[in-house]
Amino acid sequence: MSSGTEPGVGGDSGSVEARLGAVVQRYQAAVDDFDRELARLMGVNETDLRCLEILLSVEEATPRELSRQLGLTTGSVTTMLDRLEKLAYLTRTPHPGDRRKTLIRVTPEAAQRAFGLMGPFLDEAGRAVRERYTPDQLELFIDYLTFARDLQHRHVERLRELPPPRPPRTGGRQPQGPRGGGAG
């Protein structure tokens, strides 16, 4: 496994849980940075990129499935799909078994562009991981990441069930002071 060369991770500075938490936070920040740059180069926002990532991992999805996975309203998903369709990043076709449904697919050109941008990272990461870790160590990583993902999903669902904060009040009593913007 790692030799603890990550700054602030090796040695006796804190419990293993605290060090793991710090490393996971830095890893997540690096993933967020990569996604932000990928979105910039694809000419989309980060939610649109997440939609494309979902569609690249499955052959097709319905707008309702995307809505559920992204935590967006169906109206927001429709607007997002309109944007991505204008960029020629996806297609919409009627579901063959249920004409009330639509199937969303990434276009081959969009997949080629995305994988062209991600490919160098994926290739290097795959090679470096195979060189550094044993298959048994990788099995432990798979177990940890699966466990952590499931835990994260449970809490995403918990947060989605909470109401948003109330918007700040507007109107009502106005503060004392000059009115009309003119000097007296």
N, C-alpha and C positions, 0 to 999 in steps of 0.2 A: 504494500500500500504506500501511500504518500509518506515522504520522509519528514513531513512537517516543515517544508520550506516556505510555506505561505506565511507572510508577515503576521505576527500576532497569533499564530495557530500552534506553533511548536512549543515545546517546553512545558513548564508548570504554570503558565499564566491562565488560571481559571479552570473550571471543570470541563470535562470532555463535552458535556451538553452545551455549555456556553461557547466553547470553541466551535463546535459543530454549528450552532445557531449563527455565529458570526460568519462562518464560511458559507453557509447556505444563503445568508443575506447578500454576501458579495457575489455569489454565483447568480442569484436571481437578478441583481443589478446588472451583471454582465449580459445575461439573457435579455433583459429589458433594453439595454443599449444596442445589442445586435438587432433586435426586432425593430427598434426605432429607426436605425439606419437602413434596414431592409425596407421598411415602409416608405422611407424617404426616397429610396432608389426605385421603388415600384410606383411611386406617385400616389400613394394611398395613405389614409390615416391608420392608426394602430388597430382600431376595431375592424376595419376593412381587411387589414393584413391577417388578423386572427381568423376572420371568416375564410380567407384564402387558405390559411394553414389547415383549417378543418376540412375544407373541400379537397385539398391535396392529400389528406390522409384517408379519405373515403372516396369511392368512385363518384357518388352523388349524394345529395341531401335535399330535403324539402325545406321551404322557408320556415315552417313550424319547427323542424329539428334545429335549424340554425338559430332561431329565436330562443329556443330552450338552452342550447349550449352557450350562446353568447349573453344570455340574460337580458335580451332586448325585447321590446314589443314587436309584434308582427309588422306594424306600420314602420318602425325604425328599420327593420330588416328589409322591407320593400324598398325604402329609400336607399339603403346601402347597396342592395342588389342592382338598383337602377344605375348607381354610380359605377359599380364594377362592370356592369354590362356595357356602359358607354366606353369604358376603357378596353373593351374586348377581352376582359379577364374571365368572364363566365358566360354560360348560355343557360337559358331557361327553356325547358321542353315539357309538354304535357306528360303526366304520369301515364304509362300504358294501361294500367289496371284501374285507375281512378281519375277520370278527366277533371275532377275538382282540384286535384293536386298538381303541383309543378315540381319538376326535378331540376336541381341546380347542379351544374358541372363546371369545373375549371376548363378553360380552353387549353389546347395543347401549347399554344404560344405563351400563355400566362404561366403554365407549368414549366416550360423551357426557360423562361425569364427568371422565375423564382429559383429553380434549381441551378441555373447558371450563377446566380448570386450566392446561393447557399452552398453550392457544391464544393468549393475549395475548403470551407470550414468543415463540412461533413466528412470529406475525404481525409483531411488532416486529423480530425478528432478520432475517426475510426481507427486509423493507423496508429496514432499515438496511444490510444487506450489499449489496443491489442498488444503493443510493445511493453507497456508499463504494468499491466495487471494480468493476473492469472484468471483462467475461466472461473475458478471458485470465488475469487474476489469480485469478479463481475457479477456473479450470481447474488452475492451479498448486496452489491449496489442496486441491482434490479429489485431485490426485495425491499431495500430501504426506500428507493424512489417510488415504488408502487405503494408502499405503506404511507409515505409522506403525501403523495398525490391524493390518495383516498381520504386522508385526514383533511387535506386542503379543500377538496370538493365538498366534504360535509360542512365545513365552515363557510364556504361560498354560499351554499344553499341556506344555511342559517342566516347569513347576512342578507340574502335576497328576500327573505321573509320579513325582515324588519322594515318599517316604514321609513321613507326618507325624512330628513330633518324638515321642520316647517320653514317655509321661506320667510325671510325677514319681513317685518311689518312695514307697510308703506301707508302713507296717509296718517290719519289720526291727529293727535296734538303736534303742533309744530313748535320747534324750539323758539325761545324768546330772541328777539333781535330785529334788525331792520327788515322790512318787507319791500318787495318791488325792486330791489337791487340798486336803488338810487341813494345818494347821500342826502341827509337832512339838512 
